[in-house]
Amino acid sequence: MVRHLPTLSIAMSSLALLVSQPASAETVKLGIGTQDTTTNTVTAGVVIRQLQLLEKYLPKDGKYANIKFELEWQNFTSGPPVTNAMMANKLQIGMMGDYPLIVNGFTFESNPESKSRLVGIAAYSLSGSGNGLVVHKDSPYYDLADLKGKLVSVPFGSAAHGMVLKAMQDRGYSSDFFQLVSQSPEVGSTNLQEKKIDGHADFVPFAELLPFRGFARKIFDGVETNLPTFHGIVVRTDFAEKYPEVVVAYFKALIAANQWLRADPKLAAEKIQEWTGINKEVVYIFLGPSGNMTTDPTIKPALIDAATTDVKVLQNLGRMKEFDPKKWVDDKYIRKAYAEMKLDYDAQLASTNNYEISGEDSFCKKPITDPRKAGEVWVDGAGIMPFSSASCTLGAYADYKAKGKKINVAYVFDTTRGIKLFANQAFFAVGNSEVAPFLLKKDAEAYAAKISGKVLGFDEAMKAAVGGGKT
């Protein structure tokens, strides 16, 4: 009699062993294209990466129990290469400025494998600040009109390029008004410093960074185009539809990054300097309280309306055919992230408030009631001190100096446009006991004439502030 039981036992044991073994994990690569030195995108990129916030929120159960995500962060200096990498499916998520975003959406319309969708906002300015045009500090030029026939560089295809094109159209300038050439931020900055070009237009943070570093002066800001500007986040639809929970997790990480920034903006600026090489004082002018950018991931209708205008700018130049930004937006992922974090998306969508300068003015001894008429002085080792007015800010600056304190920078606000300025870069209309800062010399001159005053530079304005606003 032949007994087969041992063989059966071995077979059953082998089956039990196979069943008990966990299924091998599937590895999914997620490529995220960042622009680390573009200050508008830092909370959507480098902050999430450095604080490992995405790892915290990535799904780990259900269908994701046996999926391992391999994050590939790739850093770029402008938006167009991000689109190229997304088209090649080397990146699934990317971030860039408004004009490159629109080109991204339009380019993907003809892609049979995937479309791209605008799924959230990194940062925005309803006033249009961020992009700007600078000249060498020794230049005789103070207005765009002064640059007629001059050599001006800008990264072609960038948000700053869009700003220049819009400004030219607004003013009725012909396409050859400038000798316009394409140069990256790094090349344009070097050439401006060496006086090889007459002007350089660029996106955040370069129109502030180059003046801060001492060799440039801003003569045009995006606020003059009267059009909101923003940096946003796009995703390939083939990835988002397959792994929607991952896109939701990304937005949870972004919300957490924005909360981290606002909890301690001075520390955040210092860490971002460490991670990106952009001076903390420049980071702070954009992302600190009352900064020139608002970090808010909700997709506001005003921004999509601005994108529609951007499309028309590109169409007028023959650079784009039909494209409808409203059909390109998909807010379901960011809405789900808000819901799962017990936050009110619609309330945030309706709000355009930034977080603002507040507190007590320790120099003029009164509360700060109007943040956009206030100022700040960053005292090394002591912190960033708020003041209630430009005059009090300059007075406090002089007082700190007299006491031998080291000052990193002072900030004031443009009197008519409300944007944050480096005090030592501003023009001041002083007279009739008033000290009014301006970005543009022509604005300061017009206001000085109105108050029967004078236009002064920083040092003279500081003396006038100490003297009660008298010249």
PEZIGI-V714501 format. One record per residue. N is the residue number from 0. OMEGA is omega in whole degrees, -180 to 180 (999 if undefined). NEAR is the number of other C-alpha atoms within 10 Angstrom. D_FIRST is the distance of its C-alpha to the first C-alpha in Angstrom with 2 decimals. Layout:
n->N omega->OMEGA near->NEAR d_first->D_FIRST
n->N omega->OMEGA near->NEAR d_first->D_FIRST
This chain:
n->0 omega->-179 near->3 d_first->0.00
n->1 omega->179 near->4 d_first->3.79
n->2 omega->-179 near->7 d_first->6.48
n->3 omega->-174 near->8 d_first->9.79
n->4 omega->180 near->9 d_first->12.08
n->5 omega->-180 near->9 d_first->13.99
n->6 omega->179 near->10 d_first->14.89
n->7 omega->180 near->11 d_first->16.06
n->8 omega->180 near->11 d_first->17.99
n->9 omega->-180 near->11 d_first->19.66
n->10 omega->-180 near->12 d_first->20.65
n->11 omega->179 near->12 d_first->22.10
n->12 omega->180 near->12 d_first->23.92
n->13 omega->180 near->12 d_first->25.41
n->14 omega->179 near->11 d_first->26.60
n->15 omega->180 near->11 d_first->28.14
n->16 omega->180 near->10 d_first->29.86
n->17 omega->-179 near->11 d_first->31.30
n->18 omega->-176 near->10 d_first->32.55
n->19 omega->-179 near->9 d_first->34.20
n->20 omega->177 near->8 d_first->36.12
n->21 omega->178 near->8 d_first->39.62
n->22 omega->-179 near->10 d_first->40.56
n->23 omega->-176 near->9 d_first->42.65
n->24 omega->175 near->12 d_first->46.35
n->25 omega->179 near->12 d_first->48.44
n->26 omega->179 near->11 d_first->51.73
n->27 omega->179 near->11 d_first->54.79
n->28 omega->177 near->14 d_first->58.07
n->29 omega->179 near->18 d_first->61.20
n->30 omega->-179 near->19 d_first->64.42
n->31 omega->-179 near->22 d_first->67.59
n->32 omega->-178 near->27 d_first->70.96
n->33 omega->169 near->26 d_first->73.62
n->34 omega->-171 near->23 d_first->77.28
n->35 omega->-176 near->24 d_first->77.60
n->36 omega->176 near->23 d_first->81.33
n->37 omega->-167 near->22 d_first->82.15
n->38 omega->179 near->28 d_first->82.99
n->39 omega->-173 near->32 d_first->82.36
n->40 omega->-170 near->26 d_first->78.65
n->41 omega->-180 near->28 d_first->77.91
n->42 omega->178 near->27 d_first->76.37
n->43 omega->-175 near->31 d_first->74.16
n->44 omega->-170 near->27 d_first->73.06
n->45 omega->180 near->22 d_first->73.83
n->46 omega->177 near->24 d_first->73.95
n->47 omega->-178 near->21 d_first->70.54
n->48 omega->-174 near->19 d_first->69.17
n->49 omega->179 near->12 d_first->70.79
n->50 omega->179 near->14 d_first->69.99
n->51 omega->-177 near->13 d_first->66.42
n->52 omega->180 near->19 d_first->67.01
n->53 omega->177 near->22 d_first->64.74
n->54 omega->-179 near->16 d_first->61.77
n->55 omega->-172 near->14 d_first->62.67
n->56 omega->180 near->17 d_first->62.55
n->57 omega->179 near->19 d_first->59.77
n->58 omega->-175 near->19 d_first->57.06
n->59 omega->-179 near->14 d_first->53.87
n->60 omega->-178 near->9 d_first->51.76
n->61 omega->-178 near->8 d_first->50.39
n->62 omega->-179 near->9 d_first->50.06
n->63 omega->-177 near->16 d_first->51.59
n->64 omega->-178 near->12 d_first->48.96
n->65 omega->176 near->15 d_first->47.34
n->66 omega->175 near->16 d_first->50.54
n->67 omega->180 near->16 d_first->52.45
n->68 omega->177 near->18 d_first->56.07
n->69 omega->-176 near->11 d_first->57.75
n->70 omega->177 near->14 d_first->61.51
n->71 omega->178 near->14 d_first->63.77
n->72 omega->179 near->17 d_first->67.39
n->73 omega->-176 near->17 d_first->69.85
n->74 omega->179 near->16 d_first->73.57
n->75 omega->180 near->17 d_first->76.28
n->76 omega->177 near->17 d_first->80.08
n->77 omega->-173 near->25 d_first->80.67
n->78 omega->-175 near->26 d_first->79.00
n->79 omega->178 near->21 d_first->78.78
n->80 omega->176 near->15 d_first->76.17
n->81 omega->178 near->28 d_first->73.99
n->82 omega->179 near->28 d_first->74.08
n->83 omega->-180 near->14 d_first->73.20
n->84 omega->176 near->18 d_first->70.13
n->85 omega->178 near->24 d_first->69.11
n->86 omega->179 near->20 d_first->69.49
n->87 omega->-179 near->10 d_first->67.19
n->88 omega->172 near->17 d_first->64.67
n->89 omega->175 near->18 d_first->64.97
n->90 omega->176 near->23 d_first->66.38
n->91 omega->178 near->26 d_first->65.37
n->92 omega->178 near->28 d_first->68.14
n->93 omega->179 near->28 d_first->71.71
n->94 omega->-178 near->30 d_first->75.08
n->95 omega->-179 near->32 d_first->78.57
n->96 omega->-169 near->30 d_first->82.09
n->97 omega->-179 near->26 d_first->83.31
n->98 omega->175 near->25 d_first->84.33
n->99 omega->177 near->26 d_first->81.22
n->100 omega->-179 near->30 d_first->79.12
n->101 omega->178 near->22 d_first->80.76
n->102 omega->177 near->21 d_first->80.21
n->103 omega->-180 near->25 d_first->76.56
n->104 omega->-180 near->24 d_first->76.16
n->105 omega->-179 near->21 d_first->78.09
n->106 omega->-178 near->17 d_first->76.16
n->107 omega->-180 near->19 d_first->72.78
n->108 omega->-179 near->15 d_first->73.98
n->109 omega->-179 near->10 d_first->73.35
n->110 omega->-177 near->11 d_first->69.93
n->111 omega->-175 near->7 d_first->67.16
n->112 omega->-175 near->12 d_first->64.40
n->113 omega->168 near->17 d_first->66.00
n->114 omega->170 near->20 d_first->69.25
n->115 omega->178 near->30 d_first->70.75
n->116 omega->172 near->23 d_first->72.00
n->117 omega->-173 near->24 d_first->74.46
n->118 omega->179 near->25 d_first->72.47
n->119 omega->-178 near->27 d_first->74.78
n->120 omega->176 near->28 d_first->77.92
n->121 omega->178 near->28 d_first->78.22
n->122 omega->-178 near->27 d_first->81.97
n->123 omega->171 near->28 d_first->85.05
n->124 omega->179 near->25 d_first->88.84
n->125 omega->180 near->18 d_first->90.55
n->126 omega->179 near->19 d_first->93.81
n->127 omega->-179 near->23 d_first->92.35
n->128 omega->178 near->27 d_first->92.63
n->129 omega->175 near->29 d_first->90.38
n->130 omega->179 near->26 d_first->91.24
n->131 omega->179 near->27 d_first->94.58
n->132 omega->-178 near->27 d_first->96.85
n->133 omega->173 near->30 d_first->98.39
n->134 omega->176 near->29 d_first->101.13
n->135 omega->-176 near->24 d_first->102.12
n->136 omega->179 near->17 d_first->103.96
n->137 omega->-176 near->10 d_first->107.10
n->138 omega->176 near->13 d_first->107.00
n->139 omega->-174 near->11 d_first->109.97
n->140 omega->-179 near->18 d_first->107.66
n->141 omega->-177 near->17 d_first->107.20
n->142 omega->178 near->17 d_first->106.12
n->143 omega->-178 near->18 d_first->104.01
n->144 omega->-180 near->13 d_first->107.25
n->145 omega->-175 near->11 d_first->108.28
n->146 omega->179 near->18 d_first->105.36
n->147 omega->180 near->14 d_first->106.59
n->148 omega->-177 near->13 d_first->105.94
n->149 omega->-179 near->15 d_first->104.23
n->150 omega->-178 near->16 d_first->100.89
n->151 omega->179 near->24 d_first->98.30
n->152 omega->178 near->27 d_first->94.58
n->153 omega->174 near->25 d_first->91.64
n->154 omega->-179 near->25 d_first->87.88
n->155 omega->179 near->18 d_first->87.60
n->156 omega->-177 near->17 d_first->85.16
n->157 omega->175 near->26 d_first->85.36
n->158 omega->179 near->30 d_first->86.61
n->159 omega->176 near->29 d_first->89.81
n->160 omega->177 near->23 d_first->90.30
n->161 omega->177 near->25 d_first->90.07
n->162 omega->-180 near->29 d_first->92.67
n->163 omega->180 near->24 d_first->95.05
n->164 omega->179 near->17 d_first->94.66
n->165 omega->180 near->22 d_first->95.30
n->166 omega->179 near->18 d_first->98.34
n->167 omega->179 near->19 d_first->99.75
n->168 omega->180 near->16 d_first->99.34
n->169 omega->-176 near->11 d_first->100.89
n->170 omega->179 near->11 d_first->103.91
n->171 omega->179 near->10 d_first->104.28
n->172 omega->175 near->14 d_first->103.73
n->173 omega->-177 near->9 d_first->102.96
n->174 omega->179 near->12 d_first->99.71
n->175 omega->180 near->11 d_first->101.69
n->176 omega->172 near->16 d_first->103.52
n->177 omega->162 near->20 d_first->101.61
n->178 omega->-171 near->15 d_first->100.28
n->179 omega->-180 near->20 d_first->96.77
n->180 omega->-180 near->14 d_first->94.05
n->181 omega->175 near->17 d_first->90.43
n->182 omega->177 near->18 d_first->89.66
n->183 omega->177 near->18 d_first->86.84
n->184 omega->-177 near->21 d_first->87.78
n->185 omega->-179 near->11 d_first->87.59
n->186 omega->180 near->15 d_first->89.72
n->187 omega->179 near->24 d_first->92.18
n->188 omega->180 near->26 d_first->92.66
n->189 omega->-179 near->14 d_first->93.41
n->190 omega->177 near->18 d_first->95.75
n->191 omega->180 near->22 d_first->97.63
n->192 omega->-179 near->18 d_first->98.05
n->193 omega->177 near->11 d_first->99.40
n->194 omega->177 near->14 d_first->101.63
n->195 omega->176 near->12 d_first->100.13
n->196 omega->-178 near->20 d_first->99.79
n->197 omega->-180 near->22 d_first->102.07
n->198 omega->178 near->29 d_first->99.49
n->199 omega->176 near->31 d_first->95.77
n->200 omega->-177 near->32 d_first->93.99
n->201 omega->180 near->28 d_first->90.61
n->202 omega->178 near->27 d_first->88.14
n->203 omega->5 near->24 d_first->87.30
n->204 omega->-162 near->22 d_first->88.12
n->205 omega->179 near->27 d_first->90.27
n->206 omega->171 near->28 d_first->93.52
n->207 omega->-176 near->27 d_first->93.56
n->208 omega->-176 near->18 d_first->91.88
n->209 omega->172 near->22 d_first->94.41
n->210 omega->180 near->20 d_first->97.48
n->211 omega->-179 near->18 d_first->95.86
n->212 omega->164 near->10 d_first->95.40
n->213 omega->-177 near->12 d_first->99.10
n->214 omega->-177 near->17 d_first->99.78
n->215 omega->178 near->25 d_first->99.63
n->216 omega->-179 near->25 d_first->101.28
n->217 omega->180 near->26 d_first->99.84
n->218 omega->178 near->21 d_first->102.16
n->219 omega->178 near->22 d_first->99.90
n->220 omega->-179 near->22 d_first->97.18
n->221 omega->178 near->24 d_first->94.83
n->222 omega->-178 near->21 d_first->96.55
n->223 omega->176 near->16 d_first->99.35
n->224 omega->179 near->20 d_first->97.13
n->225 omega->-178 near->14 d_first->96.83
n->226 omega->178 near->21 d_first->93.18
n->227 omega->176 near->22 d_first->90.17
n->228 omega->-177 near->31 d_first->87.82
n->229 omega->168 near->28 d_first->84.23
n->230 omega->-175 near->29 d_first->81.08
n->231 omega->-176 near->25 d_first->77.86
n->232 omega->177 near->25 d_first->74.11
n->233 omega->-179 near->26 d_first->72.34
n->234 omega->172 near->24 d_first->68.65
n->235 omega->-177 near->22 d_first->66.70
n->236 omega->180 near->19 d_first->65.53
n->237 omega->178 near->15 d_first->62.14
n->238 omega->-175 near->18 d_first->61.29
n->239 omega->-179 near->19 d_first->62.95
n->240 omega->179 near->11 d_first->61.17
n->241 omega->-177 near->9 d_first->57.74
n->242 omega->-176 near->14 d_first->58.39
n->243 omega->-179 near->16 d_first->61.18
n->244 omega->179 near->18 d_first->60.30
n->245 omega->178 near->21 d_first->61.02
n->246 omega->176 near->24 d_first->64.50
n->247 omega->179 near->24 d_first->65.08
n->248 omega->178 near->23 d_first->64.02
n->249 omega->-179 near->24 d_first->66.52
n->250 omega->172 near->26 d_first->69.30
n->251 omega->178 near->23 d_first->68.38
n->252 omega->179 near->27 d_first->68.78
n->253 omega->178 near->28 d_first->72.13
n->254 omega->179 near->24 d_first->73.39
n->255 omega->179 near->19 d_first->72.45
n->256 omega->178 near->26 d_first->74.23
n->257 omega->177 near->22 d_first->77.38
n->258 omega->178 near->14 d_first->77.27
n->259 omega->180 near->16 d_first->76.97
n->260 omega->-174 near->21 d_first->79.96
n->261 omega->180 near->16 d_first->82.21
n->262 omega->-180 near->11 d_first->81.29
n->263 omega->-174 near->11 d_first->83.02
n->264 omega->177 near->18 d_first->84.64
n->265 omega->178 near->21 d_first->86.30
n->266 omega->180 near->15 d_first->83.04
n->267 omega->179 near->22 d_first->81.34
n->268 omega->180 near->23 d_first->84.12
n->269 omega->179 near->17 d_first->83.75
n->270 omega->179 near->15 d_first->79.97
n->271 omega->173 near->25 d_first->80.34
n->272 omega->-180 near->18 d_first->82.92
n->273 omega->-175 near->12 d_first->80.43
n->274 omega->-171 near->15 d_first->77.71
n->275 omega->-176 near->16 d_first->79.90
n->276 omega->176 near->12 d_first->83.08
n->277 omega->-176 near->20 d_first->85.29
n->278 omega->-177 near->17 d_first->87.99
n->279 omega->180 near->19 d_first->87.32
n->280 omega->178 near->22 d_first->90.80
n->281 omega->175 near->25 d_first->90.02
n->282 omega->-175 near->27 d_first->86.65
n->283 omega->-179 near->24 d_first->88.50
n->284 omega->178 near->23 d_first->91.20
n->285 omega->-167 near->27 d_first->88.53
n->286 omega->176 near->27 d_first->85.96
n->287 omega->178 near->25 d_first->87.94
n->288 omega->-177 near->21 d_first->89.75
n->289 omega->-179 near->24 d_first->91.98
n->290 omega->-176 near->22 d_first->90.51
n->291 omega->175 near->25 d_first->90.98
n->292 omega->176 near->30 d_first->87.40
n->293 omega->177 near->24 d_first->85.43
n->294 omega->-175 near->31 d_first->81.72
n->295 omega->-173 near->22 d_first->80.28
n->296 omega->-178 near->26 d_first->77.15
n->297 omega->-174 near->23 d_first->78.15
n->298 omega->-173 near->24 d_first->79.16
n->299 omega->179 near->17 d_first->82.73
n->300 omega->-180 near->12 d_first->84.43
n->301 omega->180 near->13 d_first->87.43
n->302 omega->178 near->21 d_first->85.26
n->303 omega->174 near->20 d_first->83.84
n->304 omega->178 near->15 d_first->87.40
n->305 omega->178 near->20 d_first->88.40
n->306 omega->177 near->23 d_first->85.53
n->307 omega->175 near->16 d_first->86.91
n->308 omega->178 near->16 d_first->90.26
n->309 omega->179 near->23 d_first->88.56
n->310 omega->-180 near->24 d_first->87.06
n->311 omega->177 near->18 d_first->90.57
n->312 omega->-179 near->19 d_first->91.86
n->313 omega->178 near->18 d_first->89.24
n->314 omega->179 near->14 d_first->89.87
n->315 omega->179 near->12 d_first->93.61
n->316 omega->-180 near->11 d_first->92.88
n->317 omega->-176 near->9 d_first->90.62
n->318 omega->-177 near->11 d_first->87.57
n->319 omega->174 near->16 d_first->85.45
n->320 omega->-176 near->11 d_first->84.96
n->321 omega->175 near->9 d_first->83.98
n->322 omega->-178 near->18 d_first->81.88
n->323 omega->-179 near->14 d_first->81.70
n->324 omega->-178 near->22 d_first->80.87
n->325 omega->179 near->13 d_first->80.26
n->326 omega->-176 near->10 d_first->77.27
n->327 omega->-176 near->19 d_first->75.95
n->328 omega->174 near->17 d_first->75.66
n->329 omega->-175 near->18 d_first->72.43
n->330 omega->-175 near->15 d_first->72.80
n->331 omega->-178 near->14 d_first->69.57
n->332 omega->179 near->21 d_first->67.90
n->333 omega->177 near->25 d_first->70.88
n->334 omega->-180 near->22 d_first->71.32
n->335 omega->177 near->20 d_first->67.72
n->336 omega->178 near->22 d_first->68.19
n->337 omega->-178 near->20 d_first->71.32
n->338 omega->-178 near->12 d_first->69.63
n->339 omega->176 near->12 d_first->66.66
n->340 omega->178 near->12 d_first->69.12
n->341 omega->178 near->9 d_first->71.14
n->342 omega->-176 near->13 d_first->74.14
n->343 omega->-178 near->11 d_first->76.50
n->344 omega->-175 near->18 d_first->76.40
n->345 omega->176 near->11 d_first->79.16
n->346 omega->179 near->9 d_first->81.51
n->347 omega->178 near->16 d_first->81.03
n->348 omega->-178 near->14 d_first->81.41
n->349 omega->-176 near->12 d_first->84.78
n->350 omega->172 near->12 d_first->86.00
n->351 omega->-179 near->13 d_first->87.73
n->352 omega->168 near->10 d_first->88.61
n->353 omega->170 near->17 d_first->88.04
n->354 omega->-165 near->15 d_first->88.00
n->355 omega->173 near->13 d_first->91.58
n->356 omega->-180 near->23 d_first->93.78
n->357 omega->176 near->17 d_first->94.83
n->358 omega->-175 near->15 d_first->96.32
n->359 omega->175 near->16 d_first->99.67
n->360 omega->-175 near->22 d_first->102.07
n->361 omega->180 near->14 d_first->102.86
n->362 omega->180 near->16 d_first->105.85
n->363 omega->174 near->15 d_first->107.72
n->364 omega->175 near->11 d_first->106.49
n->365 omega->-178 near->12 d_first->105.28
n->366 omega->177 near->14 d_first->102.04
n->367 omega->-175 near->19 d_first->100.49
n->368 omega->180 near->16 d_first->100.96
n->369 omega->-176 near->12 d_first->100.53
n->370 omega->-176 near->21 d_first->97.72
n->371 omega->169 near->23 d_first->98.97
n->372 omega->-175 near->23 d_first->102.33
n->373 omega->177 near->24 d_first->100.83
n->374 omega->180 near->28 d_first->99.88
n->375 omega->174 near->27 d_first->97.81
n->376 omega->180 near->22 d_first->98.39
n->377 omega->-178 near->19 d_first->95.47
n->378 omega->-177 near->18 d_first->96.69
n->379 omega->178 near->12 d_first->94.69
n->380 omega->-177 near->10 d_first->93.06
n->381 omega->179 near->10 d_first->94.34
n->382 omega->-178 near->12 d_first->92.61
n->383 omega->-173 near->17 d_first->93.65
n->384 omega->-180 near->19 d_first->96.66
n->385 omega->178 near->26 d_first->97.63
n->386 omega->-167 near->33 d_first->101.24
n->387 omega->-178 near->27 d_first->102.89
n->388 omega->176 near->24 d_first->104.85
n->389 omega->-180 near->29 d_first->105.47
n->390 omega->179 near->29 d_first->108.68
n->391 omega->178 near->25 d_first->106.95
n->392 omega->180 near->27 d_first->104.17
n->393 omega->177 near->28 d_first->106.74
n->394 omega->178 near->23 d_first->108.71
n->395 omega->178 near->25 d_first->105.63
n->396 omega->180 near->23 d_first->104.77
n->397 omega->-179 near->18 d_first->108.27
n->398 omega->177 near->14 d_first->107.98
n->399 omega->179 near->15 d_first->104.67
n->400 omega->-179 near->13 d_first->106.20
n->401 omega->180 near->9 d_first->109.26
n->402 omega->176 near->9 d_first->107.03
n->403 omega->179 near->9 d_first->105.30
n->404 omega->174 near->15 d_first->101.95
n->405 omega->-178 near->13 d_first->99.73
n->406 omega->178 near->17 d_first->99.00
n->407 omega->-176 near->14 d_first->96.13
n->408 omega->171 near->18 d_first->97.33
n->409 omega->-180 near->25 d_first->99.13
n->410 omega->171 near->24 d_first->98.31
n->411 omega->-178 near->32 d_first->100.63
n->412 omega->176 near->27 d_first->100.37
n->413 omega->-172 near->24 d_first->102.16
n->414 omega->-177 near->21 d_first->104.86
n->415 omega->-174 near->15 d_first->104.39
n->416 omega->175 near->14 d_first->100.83
n->417 omega->-179 near->19 d_first->99.10
n->418 omega->-176 near->26 d_first->96.88
n->419 omega->-176 near->25 d_first->96.32
n->420 omega->164 near->22 d_first->98.28
n->421 omega->-175 near->23 d_first->98.66
n->422 omega->-177 near->28 d_first->102.07
n->423 omega->177 near->18 d_first->103.28
n->424 omega->-174 near->24 d_first->102.56
n->425 omega->168 near->25 d_first->104.42
n->426 omega->-176 near->23 d_first->107.95
n->427 omega->170 near->33 d_first->109.87
n->428 omega->-173 near->30 d_first->112.64
n->429 omega->178 near->29 d_first->114.81
n->430 omega->177 near->22 d_first->117.87
n->431 omega->180 near->14 d_first->119.22
n->432 omega->-179 near->16 d_first->117.10
n->433 omega->174 near->20 d_first->113.93
n->434 omega->-173 near->27 d_first->111.29
n->435 omega->-179 near->27 d_first->109.09
n->436 omega->178 near->32 d_first->106.33
n->437 omega->172 near->27 d_first->105.35
n->438 omega->-171 near->28 d_first->102.96
n->439 omega->-179 near->20 d_first->105.44
n->440 omega->-178 near->19 d_first->108.95
n->441 omega->178 near->15 d_first->110.33
n->442 omega->178 near->18 d_first->109.04
n->443 omega->180 near->26 d_first->110.60
n->444 omega->180 near->18 d_first->113.90
n->445 omega->-179 near->15 d_first->114.00
n->446 omega->178 near->23 d_first->113.34
n->447 omega->178 near->22 d_first->115.85
n->448 omega->-179 near->14 d_first->118.51
n->449 omega->-178 near->11 d_first->117.69
n->450 omega->-179 near->14 d_first->118.24
n->451 omega->-178 near->12 d_first->121.07
n->452 omega->-180 near->23 d_first->118.96
n->453 omega->173 near->20 d_first->117.70
n->454 omega->-178 near->26 d_first->114.41
n->455 omega->171 near->23 d_first->113.28
n->456 omega->-173 near->17 d_first->110.46
n->457 omega->-175 near->18 d_first->108.22
n->458 omega->180 near->13 d_first->110.44
n->459 omega->178 near->13 d_first->113.62
n->460 omega->178 near->30 d_first->111.87
n->461 omega->177 near->26 d_first->110.65
n->462 omega->179 near->16 d_first->114.26
n->463 omega->179 near->22 d_first->115.36
n->464 omega->178 near->24 d_first->112.70
n->465 omega->180 near->17 d_first->113.94
n->466 omega->177 near->13 d_first->117.43
n->467 omega->177 near->17 d_first->116.51
n->468 omega->180 near->20 d_first->115.86
n->469 omega->178 near->17 d_first->119.31
n->470 omega->999 near->18 d_first->120.03
